[in-house]
Amino acid sequence: MEARPTDNPVKQLRLVVEADDYDEAVRFYRDVLGLPEQVAYEGDGDARVTILEAGRATLEIANPAQRRMIDDVEVGHPTTPRLRVAFEVADGEERTARLVEAGAELIASPRETPWRSLNARLEAPAGLQITIFEELLARSERERSDDFATDAERTDAERSDN
């Protein structure tokens, strides 16, 4: 039986990143990117962690061909390490400019993708390569696209075609 979203046993995806310059990383992601602080803890030996909320979390698993295709669309050449973090924002141009002003290195300026989002690529604090993206179509519009389906829906469609 396929699990419904309300039956999901996983309640949160948390990406944990070690930052050599902790204060700069917190400032960048919290104060510039705009991720609200949920909680911060301090422990013995100057141990510190800040947990920032990032809206809805997803885990995007891509094969090497998909990673190369995304690099080609966003940057024009291979660049992504095995881990890249993507943040959906309301205004991709404005947020990208703010992040660059705050010290992120611009790898590729915002550009429209074939799937109708505006994507920019940056090298950000804590050694993360990030994508800033703005959806240009509402989800309801994207869902009407022939390319928008789950793997289960594609498998069912392939079975019915055979």
N, C-alpha and C positions, 0 to 999 in steps of 0.2 A: 504494500500500500504506500502510495506517495504521500509524504508529509505535507500538510498544509502549512502556510506561513505562520499561523498561530500555534502550530505544534512544534515549531523549531526549538530544539533543546538548547541551541546556542543563543544567548541573550545579548552578547556584545562582542565585537571584534576590537581588540586593542593592539595597536602597533606600538611596540616598545623600542625606543631609539636611544642609544647612548650618545650623549653630546659632550665632547671635550669642553666646549664653552657653553655650559648649561644656561647661564643667564642670558647670553645672546640668543640661544635657540628658543628659550621661553619667550623673550621679547619678540623675536621674529614671528613665531607661529601664533602666539597669543595676541600681541599688540598690533602687528602689521597684517598678518593674514586674517586675523579676526576669530580664531578659535576660542570660545569662551572657556575660562578656567572652571573645571568642575571641583577640583580639590588639589591641595599640595601637601606633601608630607616631608618631614625632616627626621633623620635618625642619627644614630651614633656615627662618628667619624666623618661628619659633613655629608652624609648620605641625603640626597634630596631628589624628589620626583614631583613633577607637576602633571596632572592628568587634564588634558584639554578635550573638550567635546568637539566632534567633527560631524555632527549631523548623523545621517544614516550611513552605516558602514557596509561595504561589500568587499568580498575577496575576489579579485579578478584573476583567473588562472588562464594564462595564454601559452600556446605552444611557441617554439622558436620562430616559425613562419609568421605568426600573428605579431610577435614582438618586433620583428624586422619590418613588417608592413606599417605598424604604428610609428616606429622611428622614421620611416620614409615619409609618411604623411605629416608628422609633426615637425621633423627636423631636416629631413632630406638625406640623411645618412645614418648608419648604425651608431647608437650612442648609449642606449639604456643598459644599465647594469641589471642583474637578475631581479632587483627590487626597485620599483618606482612607485611613488605615492601620488595619487591624483585627487585633486580637490575641486568639487563643483562650486562655482561662485556665480553670483548674479551678474557681475560685469567683468568679463575676462580682460578687457583692455585696461580698465582702471586698476584692477587688483594686480595685474602683472606689473604695471608701472610702479605701484606702491612697493611691491616686493623687490624690484630692481633698485629703487631708491633706498631701500632698507638694507641692501647689500647682497641680494641674490644675484647670481650670474645668469644673464639671459643666454640660453642656448638657442632658442628659436622663438621669435615673436609670435603673437597670436595670429592664427590662420584658421580659416574655415576648413573643416574636414569633409570628406564625402558623406559622412553620416550626420552632417549638419550640426556640428558643435564648433565652438571657437576654442582652439587649444593653443597653449603656450607651454614651452619647456624651460625649466630653470634648474640650476644647481643651487641648492639651498643649505642653510646651516645643518649641522649634524651629519653632513655627508650624504644628504638625500637628494636624489634627482626627482623633481616634482613636475607634474602636469597640472596646470590651471585650466579648467574647462568651463565653458558656459554653453548650456544646451540652447540651441536656437529654435528648436521645435518643442512643443509641449509633449509630454509622454504619450498622450492619446494620439497625437499625430505620428510619433515614432512607431507606436504599436501597429499602425495601419500599413507600415512599410513591409514589403515582401521579405526583407532581411531580418525583421524583428520577430524572433521566436525563441523558445527554450529548446534545449537539446531533446527533451521528451516530446515536444510538439513536432520537431523535425523527424524524429524516429517514427512517431505515429503516422506522419504524412508519407514517409518513405514506405512504411508497411502497407498503407492503403493504395499506394501507386503500384505495388507489386502484385 
